Amino acid sequence: MNVLYFLVPLALLLAAAGVWAFIWSVRNGQFEDVETPAMRLLFDDESTSDDSNVS
């Protein structure tokens, strides 16, 4: 039972840290464009001169 005095505040602290991290990421624009990175995977990169020397 004594362990609950440690675990409940720890859980509340971790939950508050998660909420703070989510709010921080929304304010800094981390969720502005969620579709473009997925579309970038579909397109080929243009090859450079360094790529042609690989055998």
N, C-alpha and C positions, 0 to 999 in steps of 0.2 A: 504494500500500500504506500510505503514511503517513496517508492520509485515514481509514483504518479506526480509527486510534488516537483520532480525533475523533468519528467517527460511531457507534461501538459504545457508548461511554459516554453520548453524547447520546440514543441510542435507549433505553438502560436508564433514563436519567433521565426521559424522556417516558413510558415504561411505568410507572415508579414513581409519577409524577404522576397518571396515569390511574387506577391502583389506589387511590391515596389519595383522589382525587375520588369514586370509586365508594363507597368505605367511608364517607366523610364524608356523602354523600347518603343512604345507607341509614340511618346513625345519626341523621340529622336528619329522617327521616320523609318523604323525597321520594317513596318508592315505597309509601307506606301505602295510598293509594286511587287505583288506576289506572283504575277504571271510571267513576267519577262525572264527571270532566271530559268524557269522550266522550259520556255521556248528556246533559250540559248542552247540547250542540250541537243535540240533537233537539227541545228545548222552546223555545217562543217566549218572549221576554221581554215583560213587561207594558209597554205603551206608557205614556209619561209625557206630561205636558202640553206639553213642549218638542217632542216628536215630531209632534204634530198641527199645529204651525205651519209645518212644512216643506212647501214647494210644489214 
